[in-house]
Amino acid sequence: MHCHGNPLTRSSHFGRRGFLMAGVAGGLGLSLPDLLMRQAAAEQKHYDFVEPKAKSVIHIFLPGGMAQQESWDPKPYSPLEYRGEMGTLRTNTGETISDSMPQLAKRADKYAVIRSMTHGEAAHERGTHNMFTGYRPSPALKYPSFGAVVSHEYGPRNNLPAYICIPRVPNEFAGTGYLPSSYGGFALGADPAQGNFRVRDLNMSGGVDEDRFLRRRRALEIVNQPFASATPADNVAAMGTFYERAYDLIQTPAAKEAFDLSKEDDKTRDRYGRNQAGARMLMARRLVEAGSRLVTLTYGGWDMHANITSSIKNQMPSLDQGLSVLLDDLSDRGLLDETLVMVTSEFGRTPKINPDAGRDHWPKVFSVMLAGGGIRGGIFHGASDSTASEPETDPVSPADLATTMYRMLGIVADKELMAPGDRPIEIVDGGQVIDAIVA
């Protein structure tokens, strides 16, 4: 009989500690081969480093479901009841978009449009969940939003919150999901378009100087420490983290100044627009420039079940102006290459105009826009069919979009994070990078 050697001496990595582990495992019913296979699998589990192309993300979410036909994907050759009443424009790259976006038409070389986004969720809440997490909703688990994941993976920069929401946390799916609460978004609490806008809690109370502030902080820490040590609840630990980050923010003038729109001159404010879209996008630019990693902002209401033509004409000009100037401003400041701008909505609108001259919910196909941060400009990826009813080529899922966004940030989308009960959950399950739009 040939001797093939002792596995304990063959393995250069299996030392005394491994031998003891084998003995314990045997007592638990695991054979040595089982243990070796598990140990090897654990050692081989790794995530390849991905060179980031973007340092920050500005996620502009248009709640309600923006119509693809009246924006990025018009159908001028379809019957009137499908194409609607809006006209079309040629972009500076030769594509056709709605005439509701004349300024963006001049800047198509700066952005990519995906015309073949698709999912199966026609309810607002479920569609929103898809577009903030990259996952379909599940009754078994709450998934973290993009901002929470980015905050978890990278943490604060320049003492500015990693994840910021303008003006407020936009919905229940923009939260931390199964991640600790400490990775939640910092909400401005007020609309920067307001004339008396101030971010809450960024200034010390009247009569409190820095020395008094430091004494109060130390006293609070002494009082809280026994309670925090004896209470393992996530929200208690998160509160301590929030306090520490708030202290850092209050005591960092440059970080506080990022929230102050009065630092911008009147010409810049006018270029963006003295309205919600313009003020929120200008604030987002200031925040990523100062160091925030992901800024989520919302603008408008796009759930246009009735009178869609007049609604688009009322809603779109501010978006067209603000987004165009944001792209120009980021480019002029040398920030566009390192800032991914992503414009999404929960779904699109029905192919056919309804009896109320509007369009209803339609998740089968819709459009999103991306710019900067590693995205190729001038690309219109995928296509819908002749009536914008479903994808005709290159369907793209929310998981694909999320995976691409994470890749631009240098985050491996199939990395596993730990959910309650020590359950490993992939950041995104099954998504593919949309290579056609990546520079």
N, C-alpha and C positions, 0 to 999 in steps of 0.2 A: 504494500500500500504506500502510495506516495504521500509524503508530507508536504502540505502547501503553506506551512508556517502558521504561527499564532497571530490572529488578527490584532491582538493587543500589542504585539511587537512590530507588526507591519505598519501600523498607523503612527506617523510621527507626531500627530496632534492629540493622540489619545494617551494622556499621562495619568498620574495618580488620581487626579480629580475625576477624570473620565472613568477610571476603574471603579472608584467609589460610587459614581453615578450609576454605573452598570449594575453594581450590587443592589442598590436601592431600587432600580428599575425592575430587576428580576423579582424582587419581593412584591412589586406591584403588578406583576404579570406581563411585563414587557421583556421580550427576548433581546439579546445583545444586537442581533441584526436590526431589529426594530429601532433600538436606540440609536445605532449608528446612522441609519437612514434618516431619522428625525434630526439628529445633530447635523448631518450634512446638509439637509434641506434648510435648516435654520441658518447655517453658515453661508449658504449660497443665495439666500434671499436678500436681494439688494436692489437698489433703484439707481439706474444710470443717471449721472449728472447731465442736466440739460442746460446748455448755455442760454441764459435769459436774453431776449431781444428787447424786452420792455422792463422798465423799472416801476411803472404805475399803470393803473387802468382808470379811465373815466367811463362808467357805465351809465348811459342815458336811457332810462326806461320810460316808455310811452304807454301809460296804463290805459286799458280799455280795448286795445287791439287795433293798431293802425292799419288802414286799408292798403293793401299792396297795389291795387289798381290806381289809386289816387296819389301814389307816391313813387316807389321805385320800379314798379312793374306794370305800366299801363298797357292796355290792349286796344290800340287805336283801330284795328281792323275787325274787331268783333262787333256784333250788333249793339245798338245804343243801350239796351237794357243790361248789357254786360259791361261795356266799356265805361259807362257813366258820362257825365257832361264835361269833365275836365279835358283840356287839351294836352299836348305833349311838347317837349323840348328836346333838342339834341344837346348832349353833354359835350364838353371839350375833348372827349375821347371818342365821340361818335355814337354813343349809346342813346337810347330813348328813355326819358323819365317824364313824370308828370310835370305840367307847367306850373304846378303849385310850388316848385322848388327852383326858381330861376338862379339864385345865388349858388346853390349846391351844384347845379348843372355846369357852372363855370369851373368847378373844382373837382371834377370826377377823377382827375389824375392823382388826387390825394387819398382816395378811399376805394374800398372794395365793397361790392354789394352781393349778398347771397340771395338769389331769387327762388331758392328751392328749399327753404326751411320748412319742416313738417313735423307734426306730432299729432296725437289723437285726442287731445283734451280740449273740449269746446266750452268748458266752464271757466270763468275768470280765475277763480282760485287755483284750479288745477293747472291751467296754462301758465299762470304766474309762477307757481312752484317749479315747473319745468325750466323756465327761463331765468330763475335765480339760483338754481341748484344743479341743473344738468340731469336731474332724476325725475322720473314719474313719481307722483305722490304715493306714499305707502302708509297704511294704518299701523304698521309695525314699528316704524322708525321715522324720526324727524331728521331730515338731512340739513347740513349746514349750508348757508349761502356762500356765494363766491367770496364776498368780503370777509366772512368769518374764516374760511379756509386760508385765504391769503394772510390774514392777521395771525392765524395759528402757525403758518409756515415761516413767516418772516418777522413778525412783530413790529413794534413802532420804529420810526426813523426820524431823527432830528427832534425827538420828544413830541412828535405829532402823532395823533392816533393813526394806526395803520388803516383802519376802515372807518370812513365817514359817510354819513347820509345827509343829503340836502333835499328838503329842509328837515325832514323827519325820517325815521325808519319807515320805508314806504309800505310794508305789508308784513304779515306774519312769517313769510318765507324768506325774508331778508335777515333773519336772525341766525343764531349759532347752532340750531338743531341739536345733534348729540354732542357737540363740542362744549367745553366749559363756557359759561356765560361771559367770562372775561374777554372773549374774542368778539364780543358784540360790537355793533357799529356805534360811533359817537354821532349823535344827532344834533344838528344846529339848534333845533327847537323853534326856529322862526324863519320866515322867508326872507332871503337877502334882498328881494325886490322891494321890501317895505322901507319907507323913508327913515324910520327910527330903528332899523335893524341893528341888533346886538346879539352876539352869541351868549347864551346864558352861562353863568358860573365861571366866566373866564377872568373876572376881576375880583379883587378882595373887597370885602364889605367896607363901608365908610368908616374911617377912623382906625382901620387895621393896617399897621405898617408891616414890613417884612419881619422884624424881630418878633412882634406880637404874633404874627402868623406862624412862625417857626415854633414858638412856645405852645401855641394851641395845637399844632400838629403833633408835637411830642406828647402832650397831655392826652390827646385822643388815642394815640398809639398805645399808651400805658393802660388806658381804660379798656380798649378793645382787645388787647392781646390775650388775656385769659379766656375770653369768650370765643375768640377765633380759634384758639388752640384746642378747645374742647368741642368745637362744632365743625364736623367735616363737610357740611353741606356746601354744594357748589356755589350757591348764591352768596354765601358768607365769604368764601375765598375770593370770589369775583369782585365783591364790594371792596375788599382790600386792594386788589389790583387796580380797580377803577380809581380809588383814592390816590394811589401812588402815581398813576399816570396823570391824574388831574393836577397833583402837586407839581410834577415835572412840567406840565403844560403851562400852568400859571407862572412858574418861575423861569420860563424861557421866552424872552421878549420876541424873538424871531418867529417862534411857533404861534404865539398869540396874534402877532401882526398878520399872519396869513389869513385870519378870519375877518380882517378889517378892510371892507371894500372901499372905505373912504381914502385908502392909500392909492387907489386908481384915479387917474385924471378924468375929467369930464369927457374928453374925446374918446377914451377907451370905453367908458360906460355907455356912451351914445352908440359906438360901433357895435357893441354886443346887443344893445337894445335895453331900454329902461322898462323891462317887463320881466315876468317870471323866468322865461327861457334864458334871456340874456344874462340876468343877474346870477342865476344858478350856474350857468356854464362858466361865467367869469370867476365865480367863487371856486368852482371845481379846478380851473386852471391854477388859481393861486394855491390851492391846497396840494395838488400834486407837485407843483413847483417847489413848495416848501418841504415836501417829504412824505406826504400821505401816500400809501400804496394803492388803495382802491377807494374811489369816491363814487357813490351811487347817487344819482339825482333823478327826479321825475319831473315831467312837464306835461301839462294838459290832460284832457280826457278824450280818448279816441274811440269810445264805444258809440259809434254813430249809426244807431238803428234808424234814424230819420234825418231827412234833409242833409245828406252827406256832402253835397256840393257846397252849400253855404257854410257848413261846419268846417270843412277843410279850408275854405277861403278865410275863415276867421282864425283858425288854429295854426295853420301851417306857416304863415309869414314869419312869426317870431322864432319858430324852430329853424326855418331856412336861414334867417339872418344870424341867429346866435350860433348855430352849429358851423356855419361857414366861417364866421369870424374866429371861433374857437380853433378851427383847423389852421387858419392863417396865423393866428397868434402863437399857437404851439410851434408852428413851422418857423416863424420869424425868431422865436426865442431859442431855437435849437432843441426843442423838447418833443417834437412830434415823433422823431425816430425812437424815443424811449418811453413814449406814452401811448398806450393802446386806447383808442376811443371806440366804444361799442354802443350802437344804438339798436335797442330791441323793443319788442312788444310781446304780449302773451300769445297772440295769434293774429291771423289776418281776418278778412271779411269775405262774405259770400260772393260767389262769382256774379250773381244776378242781383240787380237792384230790387229791393222789396217794395210792396205797395205804399210804404211811407217815404219813399225816395231815399232810403238808407240801405245799409248792408248789415247783415247779422254775423254772428260768430262763425269763424271758419279756420280750424287748425290744420287742415290738410296741406295748405301751402301759404307761405307768407315770406316777407323779406326782412333782412337785417343788414345793417351797415357796419363796417369796421374800417379803421384808419390808423396809421402810425404803428409804432411798437412792433415792427417786424412784419407788417401786412403790406402786400404789394398794392400800390395804387393803380387805378384804372382798370380793375378787374370786375367783371360782372359774372359771377359764378353760378352755374346751374340755371335752370329755366323752368317756368311753369308752362302748362299747356295753353291753348289759344284763348281760353276764357279764365285763366288764373284759377283753375279748379283743383289741380294737383300737380306735383312735380313731373316734368317731362324728362329732365335729365338731372343727374347728380343730386339726389335727395340728401338733405343735411338735417341731422337730428339735434335736439338740444344738447345731448351728450357730446356730439362732434364739436359743436360750438364751444362748449365748456372746455373740452380737451384742448382745443386750439388756443383758447385764451390762456389756460394754465401753461401750455407749452411756451407761449410767448414770454411768460413770467419766469420760466425756468422751473416750473413745478411739474413733476411727473404725475399725470392724472390718474394712473392706476396704482399709485402709492396707497397703502392701507393705513387708515387712521383707526383709532380704537373707539368704538361705541360702548355704551353701558353694557356690563356683563362681559367685558373683554372680548367683544366681537370685532374682528378686523373688517373694516368696510372701505372699499376703494373710494378715493375722492370722486372719481367718475367711473362708471361701470360701462365698458364697451365702446366708448367714444373713440373716434379716429381724428387725427389732425387733418384739417382741410388743406392739403399741400398746395392746391392750386392758387390759394390766396396768400401763401407765406412767401415772403421775400427771400 
